[in-house]
Amino acid sequence: MNATARNYYRDSNDPRKNYPTAAKDAHLRLLAELSNVIDPSVNKVRYDAIIRRLVPYMVSMLSKKAQNFIDIFESLEKLHFVEVGKYGALKKILREFDPQYVQIIENAEEEIKIIMKSHKQPKPVQNSKQHHSEDSFVSTLSEGESHMWVGKIPRKIENKILTEEDLENFSEAIIPTKLEVVRTAFWLSSADLDQMINKSRGSLTIARFLILLKWQEKNGGTAYVNDIINRFSESLEMDAYSINIVKARGALEKMTLEMNNKK
């Protein structure tokens, strides 16, 4: 973590101090991630253009002393242009420059939303007589269970064979700009990825669906729900912004509803 961000986090005047620690940590990771991609050493022209758009929303004195995007971000916080989990105005501006910035923010937003919801709702007291619905989804992570980011997978679908429609739904959770990470997690080669991109005529949105089809083909033509969740978990371990967790959960929930309706 950047030293400047770490010191600011410990500041007694930190505007984040009233938020849960987990939410502040997610917010700080977002700050670090944005500072890595909005970097003057990477693209000075774009960096300067972004700063010019943001200057009206910054503390004047701080904006003049800003040396990097971390300084910019913290100045925006001082005027509450951004707050923990609230980045709508910032997204609107950054969307003008690169949709990747917006995707990074939205991933953090979803994580913080889950944290805040969990923080506001006390956990119910559990006893041995209580039973939980196998269709319920858990938002919290369990140590040692890397797949639990997606929630509890209902037993009725964990061994369901994935159809093309299922793969299409799950493909929407793949971030188009992270196909290199995803293809590695799905055990595909660079040549496979190039083939999928060519086949989709350069559309990364279509290519992500073709990647899943190729993976299924290499998996013997059959793949199960548990298989794709394990691959998504691998991708998230390599790059926390490669998979949209909310959309992955949505694909699971859709499968559950469809199976319930078939009863």
Buried (B, 14 or more C-beta within 10 A) or exposed (E): EBEBBEEBBEEEEBBBEEBBEBBBBBBBBBBBBBBEBBBBEEBEEBBEEBBEEBBEBBBEEBBEEBEBBBBBBBBBBBEEBBEBBEBEEBBEBBEEBBEBBBBBBBBBBBBBBBBBEBEEEEEEEEEEEEEEEEBEBEBEEEEEEBBBBBBBBBEBBBEBEBEEEBBBBBBBBBBBBBBEBBBBBBEBEEEBBEBBBEBBEEEBEBBBBBBBBBBBEBBEEEBBBBBBBBBBBBBBEEBBBBBBBBBBBBBBBBBBEEBEEEE
